């Protein structure tokens, strides 16, 4: 059973890596915007995420894209995306690949 949850979480991370902020050419996962992914026994998914800025004009688009793509993962029953702003996002949360892509290394 634990292996099944790990596979579901891995599949969710894979689809999160296909979600992009339209203003930044890096996916939301590598940007460090995803703070947590939880899957319960019934495969209900909760994702805690933030934005690069609280007034991000693309917030609705990004959240909807995350919801739609996560719902496409086989077995996922429901998805809840929680926008959180603690801790505040900063550049150090980006992966090395994201920093390289954005010319920050």
Buried (B, 14 or more C-beta within 10 A) or exposed (E): EEEEBEBBBEBBEEBBBEBBBEEBEBBBBBBBBBBEBEBEEEBEBBBBBBBBEEEBEBBEBBBEBBBEBBEEBEEBEEBEBEBEEEEEBEEEBBBEEBBEBBEEE
